[in-house]
Amino acid sequence: MGDYFKHPMALVESDDIGDGTRIWAFAHIMTGAKIGKNCNIGDHCFVEGKVRIGDDVTIKNHVAIWNGVTVEDGVFIGPGVTTTNDLRPRSRAPEWVCSETRIGQGATVGANATLLCGITIGSFAFIGAGAVVTRNVPSYALVYGNPARVTGYVCRCSAPLDFGGSESSCPKCGRTYLRGGAGVSLQGQSDPRRDNGDGETSWPR
């Protein structure tokens, strides 16, 4: 068990919590759940036992993360986000099948968005508030609406990208991206985290 903070009113049954993680009031972390380092789990959150959450993840208040959901490093999940894990739910399902969902590194899921299970949210994608996501989301894509659709692309720092052709430079941080048949890719940088000079890293804001 790591050196983490647990609010006195939180229920933490897992023994696999990373150093520096903070778990706030009325959150419930079930046995078997794995949560990485330097995460922030807000009030009234629920994390089921087979969930895997990476490092540097922020989960705001009133979010439930169910079995079959994997949250990679650096993800932001806004308040009231709904995840699911059953494509055909019934109260008495004789042969229940868990459909897995993956939220890629650095992605943002806006407040009150709903994620249909069995999908992948690409790295550094940006899901708008209230979106209903029913299919895979490409890396760096900006999606919103019901059902959510790709309306543009964003940088790792979250600034909008303007593709006049196949290339775009971020107006905020200067990163350069290429757009092709395989989607949008960052040029010349493989690791989005910053070196703080003391052996630690942090995600760009």
Stockholm file with secondary structure:
# STOCKHOLM 1.0

chainA/1-205         MGDYFKHPMALVESDDIGDGTRIWAFAHIMTGAKIGKNCNIGDHCFVEGKVRIGDDVTIKNHVAIWNGVTVEDGVFIGPGVTTTNDLRPRSRAPEWVCSETRIGQGATVGANATLLCGITIGSFAFIGAGAVVTRNVPSYALVYGNPARVTGYVCRCSAPLDFGGSESSCPKCGRTYLRGGAGVSLQGQSDPRRDNGDGETSWPR
#=GR chainA/1-205 SS CCSCEECTTCEECCSCBCTTCEECTTCEECTTCEECTTCEECTTCEECTTCEECSSCEECSSCEECTTEEECTTCEECTTCEECCCSSCCTTCTTCCCCCEEECTTCEECTTCEECSSCEECTTCEECTTCEECSCBCTTEEEETTTTEEEEEECTTSCEECCSSSEEECTTTCCEEEEETTEEEEESCSCCCEECSSSCEECCC
#=GC SS_cons         CCSCEECTTCEECCSCBCTTCEECTTCEECTTCEECTTCEECTTCEECTTCEECSSCEECSSCEECTTEEECTTCEECTTCEECCCSSCCTTCTTCCCCCEEECTTCEECTTCEECSSCEECTTCEECTTCEECSCBCTTEEEETTTTEEEEEECTTSCEECCSSSEEECTTTCCEEEEETTEEEEESCSCCCEECSSSCEECCC
//
